[in-house]
Amino acid sequence: MKTQSSLELSDVKTIAAAAEAEARKNNWAVSIAIVDAGGHLLHFVRMDAAPAISALIAPSKAHTSALGRRESKIYEDVINGGRYSFLTVPTVQGMLEGGVPIMKDGFCLGAVGVSGVKSNEDAQIAKAGIAAIGL
């Protein structure tokens, strides 16, 4: 049997604060979602002036990243590479860059999903949040 770390509320708050700070530093209005390893929502914020649709996209990116244990950009690249059948995968949404898994010792603890600016900027915000807990 393996022992696995898990996110605590203090971790989630640290990630959220750092991700929001990264967005504010760049004057980006986004939605930020943090999920556990099963893709279940632990934290969500929609910043002032963030697009309404970002409230749907950010949690989807986080969910996809957590369940896949990889960045959601990988799925976007697969589809853009011509494997359109991947769009039919049941219940998987948020297959756009901006979902980043929270990995420790080879295990996925959860993920951060961001939406509202360019996809690479969404990912930058998510990674800044994760870096705040030393991962």
TIMI-2910 file (N, C-alpha, C, CB; in pm, 1 decimal, decimal comma, always signed):
<rs>
+----------+----------+----------+----------+----------+----------+----------+----------+----------+----------+----------+----------+------+
!      n_x !      n_y !      n_z !     ca_x !     ca_y !     ca_z !      c_x !      c_y !      c_z !     cb_x !     cb_y !     cb_z ! resn !
+----------+----------+----------+----------+----------+----------+----------+----------+----------+----------+----------+----------+------+
!    +83,6 !   -116,6 !     +0,0 !     +0,0 !     +0,0 !     +0,0 !    +89,0 !   +124,1 !     +0,0 !    -95,6 !     -0,9 !   +121,0 !  Met !
!    +51,8 !   +224,7 !    -79,5 !   +129,2 !   +346,6 !    -89,9 !    +64,3 !   +457,7 !     -8,1 !   +143,4 !   +388,8 !   -236,2 !  Lys !
!   +147,5 !   +544,1 !    +43,6 !   +100,2 !   +663,1 !   +112,4 !   +109,5 !   +779,5 !    +15,7 !   +181,9 !   +690,8 !   +242,3 !  Thr !
!     +4,3 !   +857,2 !     +8,9 !     -1,0 !   +968,1 !    -85,6 !    -36,2 !  +1096,5 !    -12,1 !   -103,2 !   +940,0 !   -197,8 !  Gln !
!    +29,8 !  +1203,8 !    -49,7 !     -2,7 !  +1335,0 !     +5,2 !   -137,3 !  +1380,5 !    -47,9 !   +106,9 !  +1438,2 !    -29,2 !  Ser !
!   -197,4 !  +1477,1 !    +20,0 !   -320,6 !  +1537,4 !    -29,6 !   -318,3 !  +1686,3 !     +2,6 !   -446,1 !  +1468,8 !    +32,4 !  Ser !
!   -394,4 !  +1760,3 !    -72,5 !   -402,5 !  +1903,8 !    -49,3 !   -478,9 !  +1932,2 !    +79,1 !   -469,4 !  +1974,3 !   -168,1 !  Leu !
!   -428,6 !  +2027,3 !   +155,1 !   -499,3 !  +2076,6 !   +272,8 !   -555,3 !  +2214,2 !   +239,7 !   -405,3 !  +2082,4 !   +398,1 !  Glu !
!   -648,3 !  +2259,8 !   +319,6 !   -710,4 !  +2389,7 !   +295,8 !   -605,7 !  +2501,0 !   +289,1 !   -812,6 !  +2420,2 !   +405,4 !  Leu !
!   -504,8 !  +2492,9 !   +372,8 !   -399,6 !  +2596,0 !   +370,5 !   -324,9 !  +2595,7 !   +236,9 !   -300,0 !  +2573,8 !   +486,3 !  Ser !
!   -304,0 !  +2477,8 !   +177,7 !   -240,8 !  +2468,7 !    +45,8 !   -327,9 !  +2535,0 !    -60,2 !   -214,5 !  +2321,6 !     +8,5 !  Asp !
!   -455,5 !  +2503,7 !    -55,4 !   -550,1 !  +2558,4 !   -153,0 !   -552,9 !  +2711,2 !   -143,5 !   -692,3 !  +2500,1 !   -130,2 !  Val !
!   -555,1 !  +2763,1 !    -20,4 !   -556,7 !  +2908,8 !     -2,0 !   -427,9 !  +2972,5 !    -53,5 !   -576,7 !  +2943,8 !   +146,2 !  Lys !
!   -314,8 !  +2906,3 !    -33,0 !   -186,7 !  +2957,9 !    -80,9 !   -182,0 !  +2959,1 !   -233,0 !    -71,0 !  +2874,3 !    -25,4 !  Thr !
!   -226,4 !  +2850,6 !   -294,8 !   -230,8 !  +2842,1 !   -441,2 !   -321,3 !  +2951,2 !   -497,1 !   -280,2 !  +2702,6 !   -487,0 !  Ile !
!   -439,6 !  +2964,1 !   -438,7 !   -536,8 !  +3062,1 !   -486,9 !   -482,6 !  +3204,2 !   -476,6 !   -667,1 !  +3050,4 !   -408,5 !  Ala !
!   -421,4 !  +3236,7 !   -364,1 !   -368,3 !  +3372,1 !   -344,6 !   -256,8 !  +3402,8 !   -443,3 !   -316,9 !  +3389,1 !   -201,5 !  Ala !
!   -167,5 !  +3306,5 !   -465,9 !    -56,4 !  +3328,5 !   -558,7 !   -104,7 !  +3338,2 !   -703,0 !    +46,1 !  +3216,1 !   -545,8 !  Ala !
!   -201,9 !  +3256,1 !   -740,4 !   -256,3 !  +3261,2 !   -876,0 !   -326,8 !  +3395,7 !   -898,6 !   -354,8 !  +3142,9 !   -900,3 !  Ala !
!   -404,3 !  +3437,1 !   -803,1 !   -473,5 !  +3565,9 !   -815,8 !   -373,0 !  +3680,6 !   -821,1 !   -571,6 !  +3586,7 !   -698,6 !  Glu !
!   -267,5 !  +3673,1 !   -741,8 !   -164,2 !  +3777,4 !   -743,5 !    -95,9 !  +3784,7 !   -880,8 !    -58,9 !  +3750,7 !   -633,1 !  Ala !
!    -69,3 !  +3668,9 !   -941,2 !     -8,6 !  +3666,2 !  -1074,3 !   -101,5 !  +3731,7 !  -1176,3 !    +23,8 !  +3521,2 !  -1116,3 !  Glu !
!   -229,3 !  +3703,6 !  -1167,0 !   -326,1 !  +3763,6 !  -1258,9 !   -332,4 !  +3915,1 !  -1238,3 !   -466,1 !  +3700,8 !  -1238,9 !  Ala !
!   -340,9 !  +3958,5 !  -1114,2 !   -348,3 !  +4102,7 !  -1085,0 !   -221,5 !  +4175,7 !  -1130,0 !   -370,8 !  +4125,4 !   -934,5 !  Arg !
!   -105,2 !  +4113,8 !  -1108,5 !    +22,5 !  +4173,4 !  -1147,1 !    +24,3 !  +4206,8 !  -1296,6 !   +138,5 !  +4078,4 !  -1112,5 !  Lys !
!    -43,5 !  +4124,6 !  -1375,5 !    -47,4 !  +4141,4 !  -1520,4 !   -175,2 !  +4208,4 !  -1570,6 !    -32,1 !  +4007,9 !  -1586,8 !  Asn !
!   -259,5 !  +4251,4 !  -1477,3 !   -388,0 !  +4314,2 !  -1512,3 !   -476,6 !  +4222,6 !  -1595,7 !   -363,8 !  +4443,8 !  -1588,1 !  Asn !
!   -478,9 !  +4094,3 !  -1556,2 !   -560,6 !  +3995,9 !  -1625,6 !   -682,3 !  +3961,1 !  -1540,6 !   -478,4 !  +3869,1 !  -1657,8 !  Trp !
!   -799,5 !  +3969,2 !  -1598,8 !   -923,7 !  +3932,3 !  -1531,6 !   -958,8 !  +3788,7 !  -1570,5 !  -1040,0 !  +4030,9 !  -1568,7 !  Ala !
!   -951,6 !  +3698,2 !  -1474,2 !   -970,7 !  +3555,7 !  -1502,4 !  -1056,8 !  +3488,6 !  -1396,4 !   -835,9 !  +3485,0 !  -1511,6 !  Val !
!  -1096,2 !  +3366,7 !  -1427,5 !  -1154,8 !  +3276,1 !  -1329,8 !  -1049,5 !  +3172,1 !  -1296,1 !  -1286,5 !  +3209,3 !  -1383,8 !  Ser !
!  -1043,2 !  +3135,5 !  -1166,9 !   -943,9 !  +3039,8 !  -1118,7 !  -1017,6 !  +2929,8 !  -1042,7 !   -836,1 !  +3109,6 !  -1027,8 !  Ile !
!   -992,5 !  +2805,7 !  -1081,4 !  -1053,1 !  +2691,0 !  -1014,2 !   -943,2 !  +2597,5 !   -964,9 !  -1150,6 !  +2616,0 !  -1109,2 !  Ala !
!   -961,8 !  +2544,6 !   -844,9 !   -870,0 !  +2445,6 !   -788,7 !   -953,1 !  +2324,2 !   -752,4 !   -791,7 !  +2501,6 !   -663,6 !  Ile !
!   -907,1 !  +2207,2 !   -796,5 !   -979,1 !  +2082,5 !   -771,2 !   -887,8 !  +1982,0 !   -702,2 !  -1034,0 !  +2023,5 !   -902,5 !  Val !
!   -948,3 !  +1879,5 !   -641,8 !   -869,7 !  +1770,9 !   -582,7 !   -836,5 !  +1668,0 !   -690,4 !   -946,5 !  +1704,2 !   -464,7 !  Asp !
!   -775,1 !  +1558,6 !   -651,1 !   -730,7 !  +1456,3 !   -746,4 !   -846,2 !  +1393,3 !   -824,1 !   -654,5 !  +1348,0 !   -673,4 !  Ala !
!   -965,3 !  +1397,0 !   -768,5 !  -1082,0 !  +1343,2 !   -836,8 !  -1154,6 !  +1444,4 !   -922,2 !  -1176,0 !  +1287,0 !   -737,8 !  Gly !
!  -1099,7 !  +1566,3 !   -929,1 !  -1161,1 !  +1670,2 !  -1010,0 !  -1271,2 !  +1747,1 !   -939,7 !  -1215,3 !  +1610,7 !  -1133,0 !  Gly !
!  -1284,1 !  +1727,2 !   -808,1 !  -1390,6 !  +1793,1 !   -732,0 !  -1346,2 !  +1932,2 !   -688,2 !  -1430,4 !  +1708,5 !   -608,9 !  His !
!  -1432,0 !  +2029,9 !   -706,1 !  -1399,0 !  +2169,1 !   -681,4 !  -1368,4 !  +2195,6 !   -533,8 !  -1512,8 !  +2257,9 !   -727,4 !  Leu !
!  -1251,4 !  +2257,5 !   -509,8 !  -1210,3 !  +2297,4 !   -375,2 !  -1214,6 !  +2449,1 !   -359,0 !  -1069,5 !  +2245,3 !   -345,0 !  Leu !
!  -1191,9 !  +2521,0 !   -468,8 !  -1189,2 !  +2667,1 !   -464,7 !  -1224,7 !  +2721,1 !   -601,9 !  -1050,5 !  +2719,6 !   -419,2 !  His !
!  -1296,9 !  +2831,9 !   -603,2 !  -1327,2 !  +2899,4 !   -728,2 !  -1340,4 !  +3048,3 !   -702,4 !  -1455,9 !  +2843,0 !   -792,1 !  Phe !
!  -1285,4 !  +3128,1 !   -795,2 !  -1305,2 !  +3272,6 !   -792,0 !  -1314,5 !  +3323,6 !   -934,8 !  -1190,2 !  +3343,8 !   -714,8 !  Val !
!  -1407,8 !  +3413,0 !   -956,4 !  -1417,4 !  +3483,7 !  -1084,0 !  -1386,8 !  +3629,5 !  -1053,3 !  -1560,5 !  +3466,1 !  -1152,3 !  Arg !
!  -1272,9 !  +3675,1 !  -1100,1 !  -1228,3 !  +3810,5 !  -1073,1 !  -1318,2 !  +3911,9 !  -1144,2 !  -1082,2 !  +3828,3 !  -1116,7 !  Met !
!  -1321,7 !  +4033,2 !  -1092,1 !  -1398,3 !  +4139,7 !  -1156,2 !  -1358,1 !  +4151,8 !  -1302,2 !  -1377,5 !  +4273,8 !  -1083,4 !  Asp !
!  -1454,6 !  +4165,3 !  -1388,9 !  -1437,3 !  +4184,1 !  -1533,2 !  -1394,2 !  +4057,1 !  -1607,4 !  -1335,9 !  +4292,3 !  -1557,5 !  Ala !
!  -1383,6 !  +3943,3 !  -1539,6 !  -1353,3 !  +3817,9 !  -1609,7 !  -1473,2 !  +3779,4 !  -1696,0 !  -1318,7 !  +3703,2 !  -1508,4 !  Ala !
!  -1448,7 !  +3727,2 !  -1814,5 !  -1559,9 !  +3686,5 !  -1901,3 !  -1649,7 !  +3583,3 !  -1832,6 !  -1506,0 !  +3629,1 !  -2033,5 !  Pro !
!  -1777,7 !  +3596,9 !  -1853,3 !  -1873,5 !  +3505,1 !  -1789,7 !  -1843,6 !  +3359,0 !  -1823,7 !  -2016,4 !  +3539,8 !  -1832,9 !  Ala !
!  -1807,5 !  +3331,9 !  -1947,9 !  -1782,1 !  +3193,4 !  -1988,8 !  -1661,4 !  +3133,8 !  -1916,5 !  -1760,3 !  +3186,4 !  -2139,7 !  Ile !
!  -1570,8 !  +3218,1 !  -1868,2 !  -1452,7 !  +3168,0 !  -1797,1 !  -1491,6 !  +3093,8 !  -1669,9 !  -1358,3 !  +3283,2 !  -1763,0 !  Ser !
!  -1608,4 !  +3125,2 !  -1615,3 !  -1657,4 !  +3056,8 !  -1495,4 !  -1691,9 !  +2910,9 !  -1524,4 !  -1780,1 !  +3129,1 !  -1439,6 !  Ala !
!  -1717,3 !  +2879,1 !  -1648,4 !  -1743,4 !  +2740,4 !  -1688,2 !  -1615,3 !  +2671,2 !  -1734,3 !  -1848,7 !  +2735,7 !  -1800,0 !  Leu !
!  -1530,5 !  +2746,0 !  -1802,4 !  -1411,2 !  +2686,3 !  -1862,9 !  -1304,1 !  +2653,0 !  -1759,4 !  -1353,5 !  +2780,1 !  -1967,3 !  Ile !
!  -1278,4 !  +2741,8 !  -1664,1 !  -1171,2 !  +2718,7 !  -1565,7 !  -1190,7 !  +2588,5 !  -1487,6 !  -1164,1 !  +2836,0 !  -1468,0 !  Ala !
!  -1309,5 !  +2562,6 !  -1430,9 !  -1327,0 !  +2435,0 !  -1360,1 !  -1313,5 !  +2313,8 !  -1452,1 !  -1462,7 !  +2431,9 !  -1292,6 !  Pro !
!  -1354,9 !  +2328,2 !  -1577,5 !  -1342,4 !  +2217,4 !  -1672,1 !  -1196,5 !  +2186,9 !  -1702,8 !  -1417,2 !  +2249,0 !  -1801,2 !  Ser !
!  -1116,2 !  +2290,9 !  -1719,2 !   -973,1 !  +2270,5 !  -1742,8 !   -908,9 !  +2201,3 !  -1623,2 !   -902,7 !  +2404,9 !  -1770,9 !  Lys !
!   -943,6 !  +2246,6 !  -1502,5 !   -887,1 !  +2186,3 !  -1381,1 !   -928,5 !  +2039,7 !  -1369,4 !   -932,2 !  +2264,5 !  -1255,7 !  Ala !
!  -1054,2 !  +2010,0 !  -1392,5 !  -1107,3 !  +1874,2 !  -1383,4 !  -1034,4 !  +1781,5 !  -1480,8 !  -1259,0 !  +1873,4 !  -1411,8 !  His !
!  -1022,8 !  +1825,3 !  -1605,7 !   -955,2 !  +1745,8 !  -1708,0 !   -809,6 !  +1721,0 !  -1672,2 !   -964,3 !  +1814,8 !  -1843,2 !  Thr !
!   -743,5 !  +1824,0 !  -1622,5 !   -602,1 !  +1811,4 !  -1586,5 !   -582,4 !  +1716,3 !  -1469,2 !   -543,9 !  +1948,2 !  -1552,5 !  Ser !
!   -669,8 !  +1724,4 !  -1369,7 !   -657,8 !  +1635,8 !  -1253,1 !   -680,7 !  +1490,1 !  -1291,7 !   -757,5 !  +1677,2 !  -1143,9 !  Ala !
!   -787,0 !  +1464,3 !  -1365,2 !   -817,5 !  +1325,8 !  -1401,4 !   -714,4 !  +1267,4 !  -1497,7 !   -956,2 !  +1317,5 !  -1463,5 !  Leu !
!   -661,6 !  +1350,9 !  -1587,7 !   -561,5 !  +1304,4 !  -1682,8 !   -420,0 !  +1306,1 !  -1627,0 !   -567,0 !  +1387,9 !  -1806,3 !  Gly !
!   -401,8 !  +1373,8 !  -1513,5 !   -271,0 !  +1387,8 !  -1448,3 !   -167,0 !  +1447,7 !  -1542,8 !   -222,4 !  +1251,9 !  -1397,2 !  Arg !
!   -214,1 !  +1541,7 !  -1625,4 !   -125,0 !  +1611,6 !  -1718,2 !   -189,8 !  +1744,7 !  -1753,1 !    -97,0 !  +1526,2 !  -1847,5 !  Arg !
!   -109,9 !  +1831,5 !  -1811,9 !   -164,1 !  +1961,5 !  -1850,7 !   -272,1 !  +1944,7 !  -1956,9 !    -52,2 !  +2053,6 !  -1902,4 !  Glu !
!   -375,9 !  +2023,5 !  -1946,2 !   -485,4 !  +2015,2 !  -2043,0 !   -439,2 !  +2051,4 !  -2184,4 !   -599,6 !  +2107,2 !  -2000,6 !  Ser !
!   -329,5 !  +2122,9 !  -2197,0 !   -275,2 !  +2158,3 !  -2328,6 !   -243,3 !  +2034,0 !  -2411,3 !   -149,3 !  +2243,9 !  -2312,8 !  Lys !
!   -208,3 !  +1926,4 !  -2346,5 !   -176,6 !  +1803,0 !  -2419,4 !   -296,6 !  +1758,6 !  -2502,4 !   -134,4 !  +1690,7 !  -2321,4 !  Ile !
!   -415,6 !  +1769,9 !  -2446,3 !   -535,8 !  +1730,1 !  -2519,1 !   -563,7 !  +1826,0 !  -2634,3 !   -656,4 !  +1724,5 !  -2424,5 !  Tyr !
!   -540,9 !  +1953,4 !  -2610,8 !   -556,9 !  +2052,7 !  -2717,7 !   -462,0 !  +2020,4 !  -2833,0 !   -530,5 !  +2196,5 !  -2664,2 !  Glu !
!   -337,7 !  +1986,5 !  -2800,8 !   -239,2 !  +1952,8 !  -2903,4 !   -278,6 !  +1827,8 !  -2981,6 !   -102,7 !  +1932,8 !  -2839,9 !  Asp !
!   -333,3 !  +1728,4 !  -2912,3 !   -378,4 !  +1605,3 !  -2978,5 !   -487,0 !  +1637,6 !  -3080,8 !   -431,0 !  +1502,9 !  -2874,5 !  Val !
!   -582,2 !  +1718,8 !  -3039,5 !   -693,1 !  +1754,8 !  -3128,8 !   -642,2 !  +1839,5 !  -3244,9 !   -803,3 !  +1831,0 !  -3051,4 !  Ile !
!   -558,7 !  +1939,2 !  -3213,0 !   -503,2 !  +2024,4 !  -3319,1 !   -413,3 !  +1946,2 !  -3413,4 !   -425,3 !  +2140,2 !  -3258,6 !  Asn !
!   -359,5 !  +1835,6 !  -3365,5 !   -276,4 !  +1749,5 !  -3449,6 !   -356,7 !  +1662,1 !  -3543,9 !   -190,3 !  +1662,9 !  -3363,8 !  Gly !
!   -488,3 !  +1673,0 !  -3537,6 !   -572,4 !  +1600,2 !  -3632,1 !   -650,5 !  +1483,9 !  -3574,6 !   -489,6 !  +1550,5 !  -3740,6 !  Gly !
!   -631,2 !  +1455,2 !  -3446,9 !   -706,1 !  +1343,4 !  -3387,4 !   -839,6 !  +1395,0 !  -3333,3 !   -623,3 !  +1274,6 !  -3273,3 !  Arg !
!   -929,0 !  +1430,4 !  -3425,4 !  -1056,3 !  +1491,0 !  -3390,4 !  -1148,5 !  +1396,1 !  -3315,5 !  -1124,6 !  +1540,1 !  -3514,0 !  Tyr !
!  -1128,4 !  +1267,8 !  -3330,4 !  -1212,1 !  +1170,8 !  -3259,4 !  -1198,8 !  +1186,0 !  -3108,6 !  -1175,4 !  +1028,5 !  -3300,8 !  Ser !
!  -1090,1 !  +1248,7 !  -3062,5 !  -1071,5 !  +1268,9 !  -2919,0 !  -1180,4 !  +1358,7 !  -2861,1 !   -933,9 !  +1329,2 !  -2891,3 !  Phe !
!  -1244,1 !  +1438,1 !  -2946,0 !  -1353,2 !  +1524,5 !  -2900,8 !  -1473,5 !  +1444,9 !  -2851,5 !  -1395,8 !  +1616,9 !  -3013,1 !  Leu !
!  -1479,8 !  +1316,1 !  -2884,5 !  -1593,1 !  +1233,5 !  -2843,8 !  -1571,0 !  +1162,9 !  -2710,4 !  -1621,8 !  +1131,4 !  -2949,9 !  Thr !
!  -1457,7 !  +1187,1 !  -2644,9 !  -1431,9 !  +1123,4 !  -2515,3 !  -1543,3 !  +1164,2 !  -2418,9 !  -1290,4 !  +1163,8 !  -2458,6 !  Val !
!  -1610,2 !  +1068,2 !  -2355,8 !  -1723,3 !  +1102,1 !  -2269,7 !  -1681,8 !  +1180,8 !  -2145,2 !  -1795,2 !   +976,0 !  -2227,9 !  Pro !
!  -1760,3 !  +1280,2 !  -2113,9 !  -1749,8 !  +1365,8 !  -1994,8 !  -1618,4 !  +1440,6 !  -1978,5 !  -1771,0 !  +1283,7 !  -1875,0 !  Thr !
!  -1534,2 !  +1445,4 !  -2078,9 !  -1410,0 !  +1522,6 !  -2070,0 !  -1431,9 !  +1655,2 !  -2141,7 !  -1288,3 !  +1444,0 !  -2132,0 !  Val !
!  -1415,6 !  +1762,8 !  -2067,6 !  -1428,3 !  +1897,5 !  -2122,9 !  -1302,8 !  +1974,7 !  -2086,4 !  -1556,9 !  +1969,9 !  -2069,8 !  Gln !
!  -1293,3 !  +2096,5 !  -2126,9 !  -1179,3 !  +2178,0 !  -2089,4 !  -1049,3 !  +2133,0 !  -2150,5 !  -1165,7 !  +2179,6 !  -1943,5 !  Gly !
!  -1055,1 !  +2089,5 !  -2275,3 !   -934,6 !  +2039,8 !  -2342,4 !   -861,8 !  +2154,6 !  -2412,0 !   -970,7 !  +1929,1 !  -2444,6 !  Met !
!   -832,2 !  +2257,8 !  -2333,2 !   -760,0 !  +2375,8 !  -2378,9 !   -648,2 !  +2403,9 !  -2280,3 !   -854,7 !  +2498,9 !  -2393,2 !  Leu !
!   -543,1 !  +2468,1 !  -2324,6 !   -433,8 !  +2503,4 !  -2234,3 !   -485,3 !  +2590,4 !  -2120,2 !   -321,6 !  +2576,1 !  -2310,6 !  Glu !
!   -431,8 !  +2566,4 !  -2001,4 !   -471,7 !  +2644,7 !  -1883,8 !   -507,0 !  +2559,5 !  -1764,5 !   -588,2 !  +2731,7 !  -1917,4 !  Gly !
!   -508,9 !  +2427,6 !  -1781,9 !   -526,7 !  +2334,1 !  -1671,3 !   -392,2 !  +2270,8 !  -1639,3 !   -632,8 !  +2225,3 !  -1705,5 !  Gly !
!   -349,0 !  +2281,0 !  -1513,3 !   -217,3 !  +2230,5 !  -1474,8 !   -231,4 !  +2140,7 !  -1351,6 !   -118,6 !  +2348,1 !  -1446,5 !  Val !
!   -180,4 !  +2016,9 !  -1359,6 !   -192,2 !  +1927,5 !  -1244,1 !    -96,2 !  +1968,7 !  -1132,2 !   -164,7 !  +1782,2 !  -1286,2 !  Pro !
!   -135,9 !  +1937,0 !  -1011,3 !    -51,4 !  +1958,6 !   -893,3 !     +8,4 !  +1822,4 !   -860,1 !   -133,6 !  +2019,8 !   -769,7 !  Ile !
!   +136,8 !  +1804,8 !   -894,2 !   +202,5 !  +1675,0 !   -880,3 !   +304,0 !  +1676,5 !   -766,2 !   +271,3 !  +1635,9 !  -1011,4 !  Met !
!   +307,2 !  +1565,6 !   -690,2 !   +407,9 !  +1548,1 !   -585,2 !   +442,6 !  +1400,4 !   -577,0 !   +356,9 !  +1601,5 !   -446,9 !  Lys !
!   +570,4 !  +1370,0 !   -586,4 !   +619,0 !  +1233,0 !   -576,7 !   +549,0 !  +1138,9 !   -675,2 !   +600,6 !  +1182,1 !   -435,5 !  Asp !
!   +519,5 !  +1190,2 !   -793,6 !   +456,6 !  +1108,9 !   -896,6 !   +306,2 !  +1093,5 !   -883,8 !   +517,5 !   +976,1 !   -896,5 !  Gly !
!   +246,6 !  +1155,6 !   -784,0 !   +102,1 !  +1148,0 !   -763,0 !    +36,8 !  +1282,4 !   -793,8 !    +70,4 !  +1104,9 !   -618,4 !  Phe !
!    -82,0 !  +1276,5 !   -847,2 !   -158,6 !  +1398,1 !   -873,4 !   -242,1 !  +1430,2 !   -749,9 !   -249,3 !  +1381,9 !   -999,8 !  Cys !
!   -220,5 !  +1549,3 !   -694,5 !   -296,0 !  +1592,4 !   -576,7 !   -420,6 !  +1670,8 !   -615,2 !   -208,2 !  +1677,0 !   -485,9 !  Leu !
!   -424,7 !  +1715,1 !   -738,3 !   -533,7 !  +1798,2 !   -786,9 !   -486,3 !  +1877,5 !   -906,3 !   -585,9 !  +1891,8 !   -676,7 !  Gly !
!   -553,0 !  +1990,1 !   -932,9 !   -514,2 !  +2072,3 !  -1047,1 !   -569,1 !  +2213,2 !  -1031,0 !   -564,1 !  +2009,9 !  -1178,8 !  Ala !
!   -508,6 !  +2303,3 !  -1106,6 !   -555,0 !  +2441,4 !  -1114,3 !   -596,1 !  +2466,4 !  -1258,7 !   -443,9 !  +2543,5 !  -1067,0 !  Val !
!   -713,0 !  +2525,1 !  -1276,5 !   -760,0 !  +2563,4 !  -1408,6 !   -787,2 !  +2712,3 !  -1411,3 !   -886,0 !  +2484,4 !  -1447,4 !  Gly !
!   -741,6 !  +2778,2 !  -1515,7 !   -759,0 !  +2922,8 !  -1529,0 !   -814,5 !  +2952,9 !  -1667,5 !   -624,5 !  +2998,4 !  -1505,5 !  Val !
!   -903,9 !  +3051,4 !  -1674,4 !   -959,6 !  +3093,1 !  -1802,0 !   -989,4 !  +3242,4 !  -1797,4 !  -1087,2 !  +3012,5 !  -1835,8 !  Ser !
!   -967,3 !  +3307,5 !  -1912,1 !  -1003,4 !  +3448,2 !  -1922,2 !   -909,2 !  +3530,5 !  -2007,7 !  -1009,5 !  +3507,2 !  -1787,1 !  Gly !
!   -786,3 !  +3482,3 !  -2024,7 !   -690,0 !  +3550,9 !  -2110,6 !   -638,0 !  +3450,3 !  -2212,5 !   -572,3 !  +3613,2 !  -2027,1 !  Val !
!   -526,6 !  +3479,0 !  -2278,5 !   -470,2 !  +3381,8 !  -2373,0 !   -437,2 !  +3253,7 !  -2298,2 !   -343,1 !  +3438,5 !  -2443,6 !  Lys !
!   -448,3 !  +3141,1 !  -2365,9 !   -429,1 !  +3012,1 !  -2300,0 !   -293,6 !  +2997,9 !  -2232,4 !   -446,2 !  +2902,1 !  -2399,3 !  Ser !
!   -187,6 !  +3047,1 !  -2296,4 !    -55,6 !  +3037,1 !  -2233,5 !    -47,6 !  +3124,8 !  -2108,3 !    +54,6 !  +3077,2 !  -2333,3 !  Asn !
!   -121,7 !  +3234,2 !  -2106,3 !   -126,9 !  +3320,8 !  -1988,2 !   -208,9 !  +3254,0 !  -1877,1 !   -187,5 !  +3459,1 !  -2024,5 !  Glu !
!   -316,1 !  +3184,7 !  -1915,3 !   -393,4 !  +3106,1 !  -1818,0 !   -300,7 !  +3006,2 !  -1748,6 !   -512,1 !  +3031,7 !  -1887,7 !  Asp !
!   -220,2 !  +2934,7 !  -1827,9 !   -127,1 !  +2835,8 !  -1772,8 !    -22,9 !  +2901,8 !  -1683,9 !    -58,1 !  +2758,8 !  -1885,4 !  Ala !
!    +23,8 !  +3019,5 !  -1721,7 !   +121,2 !  +3093,2 !  -1641,0 !    +64,7 !  +3123,0 !  -1502,6 !   +161,7 !  +3224,0 !  -1711,2 !  Gln !
!    -60,2 !  +3162,5 !  -1496,6 !   -126,1 !  +3192,3 !  -1368,8 !   -137,3 !  +3065,1 !  -1285,0 !   -266,7 !  +3254,2 !  -1392,3 !  Ile !
!   -180,5 !  +2955,8 !  -1346,8 !   -195,1 !  +2828,9 !  -1275,0 !    -61,4 !  +2783,0 !  -1217,9 !   -252,8 !  +2720,7 !  -1367,8 !  Ala !
!    +43,4 !  +2791,9 !  -1299,0 !   +176,2 !  +2748,0 !  -1254,3 !   +229,8 !  +2836,1 !  -1142,0 !   +274,3 !  +2748,4 !  -1371,5 !  Lys !
!   +199,5 !  +2965,2 !  -1145,9 !   +242,1 !  +3055,4 !  -1037,9 !   +176,0 !  +3014,5 !   -906,2 !   +207,2 !  +3203,0 !  -1072,3 !  Ala !
!    +49,5 !  +2975,5 !   -914,1 !    -20,4 !  +2929,7 !   -794,3 !    +42,1 !  +2803,9 !   -736,3 !   -166,3 !  +2904,4 !   -825,5 !  Gly !
!    +69,4 !  +2707,8 !   -821,7 !   +128,6 !  +2580,9 !   -777,2 !   +267,9 !  +2602,2 !   -721,6 !   +133,5 !  +2480,4 !   -892,4 !  Ile !
!   +344,2 !  +2689,2 !   -783,2 !   +481,1 !  +2717,0 !   -736,6 !   +481,2 !  +2771,9 !   -593,5 !   +550,6 !  +2817,1 !   -831,3 !  Ala !
!   +374,1 !  +2835,9 !   -554,1 !   +366,6 !  +2894,4 !   -421,0 !   +369,8 !  +2790,3 !   -308,5 !   +241,6 !  +2976,5 !   -409,7 !  Ala !
!   +337,3 !  +2665,4 !   -341,7 !   +346,2 !  +2559,4 !   -239,5 !   +470,1 !  +2473,5 !   -259,8 !   +220,6 !  +2471,0 !   -242,6 !  Ile !
!   +559,1 !  +2522,3 !   -343,8 !   +688,1 !  +2454,7 !   -361,8 !   +686,3 !  +2337,6 !   -456,8 !   +737,1 !  +2408,0 !   -232,0 !  Gly !
!   +585,5 !  +2329,5 !   -542,6 !   +577,7 !  +2218,2 !   -640,0 !   +586,5 !  +2269,1 !   -781,5 !   +447,7 !  +2138,9 !   -622,2 !  Leu !
+----------+----------+----------+----------+----------+----------+----------+----------+----------+----------+----------+----------+------+
</rs>
